[in-house]
């Protein structure tokens, strides 16, 4: 399953926009379809590793999906805000009042990111045991690290082949026990 996720992730990050354009499908539509498949596979992995029942799986999936969309929106806002901020800082003509406004905008963005993470944690805590919650955070960290690794390889070498570096399963953390083997 990990290889499938790695392959799907590589496809999503590299080939989806190109393939979609060739087929005449809008790149965002193809990307959304692949993101959905990756989410489903990730949820399968989470459900298996954490021993979730179907109800828990659905609730966790909904929480992660909703916060993922909000995180994506915040990330887009953050890119624009940082671009404006860095341009203003490098421009000696930028007024003190404008710098103060931009600093406040950056603080507000960080506050909203923190509140979103806190709300997600609270929602997950109502569905999962503390052990399951902690293991989910570890699995997501590993997955996100794998995404960064793949993107890093893409930036340096073009589209990646089979993952040859540490993946989200073998990122240096001890393996999580399977349900029933604790």
N, C-alpha and C positions, 0 to 999 in steps of 0.2 A: 504494500500500500504506500509506503514511503517513496518508493521509486515512481509510483504513479503520480503522487503529489509533486515530486520534483519535476517530472516531465511536464505535467500540466502547468506548473508554475513557469517553467521555461517557455512553454508555448504561449502562455498568457503574456508574459513580459516581452517576448520578441516577435513571435509569428502572428499573433492574433490580429494586430492592426494591418499587417501586410496581406494576410490571407483574406481578411474581410474585404479589403479594398479590391482585390482581384475578383472576388465573387460578387462584388457590388453590394455587399452588406455593410451598413455603416459600422465603422470600427468599434464604436461604443456598444452597439448591440452584441457583437461577437465577444467583446471583452466582458460584458455583463453576463453572458451565458457561461463563459469560462470561469468567471468569479463564482457564479452559483455552483458550478460543479466542484470547484476547489473547496468552497464552503461545505458542501455536502460531504465530501471525502474527509475533510478535517473533522466534521461533526461525527462521522462514522468512527474515526480514530479516537476522538474524545470519548464517545459513548462506550467503546470497547475498553479503553484504558481505565476509565473511571467507573465502569460498571453501572452506567446510567440506565434507568428504565426508559420506556418510550416517552412518558410524560416529562421526565427530567430533560431528556434529549431535546424535545420540542421547545421547552421553556428556555433552556440554555441557548439553543439555536436562535430563538427570537431575540433574546437579550443581545447576543453577539452581533446579530444582523443589524439591529437597530443602532447599537452603539458604533458599529463599523461605519454606517452611513453618516452618522453625526461626526465621527472622527475624520472621515474623508472630507466633509464640508469644512471642518475646522482646519484641517491641513491645507486645503486650498486657500482659505482666508489667511493662514499663517504665511504661506509662500508670498502672497501679495504684500502683506504687512511687512514682512522682513525685507522684501525688495525695496519698498518705499523707505523703510527705516535706514537700510544700509546706504541707499542713494542720498538720503538727507544728511546722514552723518558725514559722508565724503564730500558734500557740497558746503564749502565754507560760507556760502550766502544763506544757508538755512538758519532761520531765526531760532532763538531760544524757546519761544512759545511753540513753534512747530516741533522742535525736538521733544519738548515736554509732552505735547499731544501724542506724538508717536511712541514715546516711552509708555505713556498711559495705555495706549492701544495694545502694545506688546504685553503689558501686565494683565490687561483684561483678557487677552487671548489665552495666556497661561492659566488664568483663573478659570475660564470656561473649560479648558482641557482638563484641569484638575477636577472640577465639578463633574464632568462627564465620567472620568475614571472612577470617582467616588460613587456616583450613582450606579454605574455598572457593577462595581464591587458589592454594593448593597443588594442589588437585584440578584446577583449570583449567590450571595450568602443566604438568600431566602429559598434557594433551590438546592444548593449543594451542601454537603458536609464540609467542615473546615479542611479536611484532608483532600476531598475532591476539588474544592476551590483552589487550594494551593497547587495541586497537581495540574489543574487546568492552566493556571498562570504560568507554570513552568513549561508546559507543552506549547502554549502560545509564544512564550519567549523564544523557545527553540525554533518554532516555525518562522517567527519574525526575523530571527538571526539568519536562518536559511535564505529567506527572501533577500536580506541585505547582501549575503554572500553571492547569491546568483546575480543580483543587480551589479555588484562590484565586478564580477567576472565579465559580465556583459560589457560594462564600461571599458574594461581594459582589453578584452580579447574578442569582442563581438559575441554572437549568440553562443551560449554554453552548450556543451555536449552533456553526456551523463555527469552528474555531480561527482567531482573528484576531491572536493574539500569537505570540511565538516558540514554535516547536514543538520536538520532540526532534530534528528533522532540521536546523533552522535556528536553533540556540540561540546563535549567535555563534562557534562553533568552526569551524575550517576543515573543509570536507567531506572525508570519508574517501575514499581512492581505491578504485575498484572492482577486484576481482581481475583481474590481467592488465594493469593500467594503472599500475603502480608505477614 
